[in-house]
Amino acid sequence: VQLVESGGGLVQAGGSLRLSCAASGNILRINAMGWYRQAPGTPGKQRDLVASFTGVGTAHYADSVKDRFTISRDNDKNTVYLQMNSLKPEDTAFYYCKYRDYLGDSWGQGTQVTVSS
């Protein structure tokens, strides 16, 4: 499965961005997709969950983004979105899309989000 993220950029604190992740390839009906992030300058650090859908479609959010970020998906387009509102400087990171099914995980190349204060 190939994943292509888009929508990152530079935004002022309090602003909004919408990330998109388009999946292609052998996409199974039962899958989980979500967004993770990694702060710049931390290459050895594990990517942190931001928001994700489980295989049955339940959404989960990190406590730090609840009530500010919303994950959604368009199954016809095999695309997952992350609407990010009320952005804070601490949201600055590389954001990665992940796809998971019983065969394993796939990651996108990442998109950078920078929030200025």
N, C-alpha and C positions, 0 to 999 in steps of 0.2 A: 504494500500500500504506500502510495506517495502522498505527501502532505505539503501544501503550499500555503504559507501564512502571508497575510498582507494587512495593512492598516496601521502599522506603527508610525511613530513620528515624535515630534517635539510639541509639547503643549504646556501651557501655564497651569499652575496649581488651581484647582477648581474646575478645570476644563474637562472635556470628554474626548474619548477616542473609541472607535469600533474596530475590533480585530476580526478578521475572517480566516478560516482554515478550510481549504477545499481539498477533499480526499479523492483519490483516483486509484484504480487498480482493482485487486480482488477484495472488495469490501463485503464482508459478511453481514448478514441480517442482524445478528446479535453482536454488537460491538459497544465499546465504551470510548468516548472521545472527551478530551478535556484540554485545559490550558494550564501550563506550568510556567514558572518564571525563575530566572537566575539573575541576581544582582551583578552588575559589571564589576570586573576585577576579582571575581570569586570562581575561577575555573574549576577548582576541585570540589566545590560545594554542590550538594545535591540540589536538584531543581525542586522548588516548592510548589505544591498544588495551589492553584488559584481557584479554579472552578472546573467541574467535570460532570458528565453524565455517566451514570452506571449503565450496565447492559440492558436494564429495564426502563431506562429513561429518567431515573431520579437524579436531580441536580444536587450537587454538594459544593459548598463554598468554604474557602478559608475564612476564619473569623475576621481577619484584617480587611476583607473586601465585601463582607456581607452588607447589604443595603446600599452598596455603591456600584457593584458589578452585577451584570446579568448574563448568564450563558443561555444560548438558544441554538436551535439547529433546524436546518431545512433538509429533510431526508431525501427529497427529490433531487436536490443539488449536491447531496453528500457534503454539506458544508456546516461548520459550526462557527458560531459568532460569539464574541465577548464584547458586550457593551460596557464601557468603563466610564463612570461618571464621578464627579467630585474627586478628581485625581489629586494625589498628594505626591510630594517629592519622593517619599519612600516607596512609591509604586514604580519608580525608575528601575528598569530591568530589561533583560531579553526575555521575550515571551515565546514559549514553544507550545505547539500543538502536539498532542499525543493521541494515537489511535491504538486500541487494544482489542484483540479477539483471542480465541483459544490458541491461535498459532503464535502469538507473541505481540510485541509492541513495535510501533513505527513512530518516528519523530519527524517533525518538520525542521526546517533550517533556522527558524527563529525570526522574530521581528523585534526591533528595538523600540522601546517606549522610554522617552525621557520627559520628566515632569520638572519644570523649573519653578523655583519659589518666587 
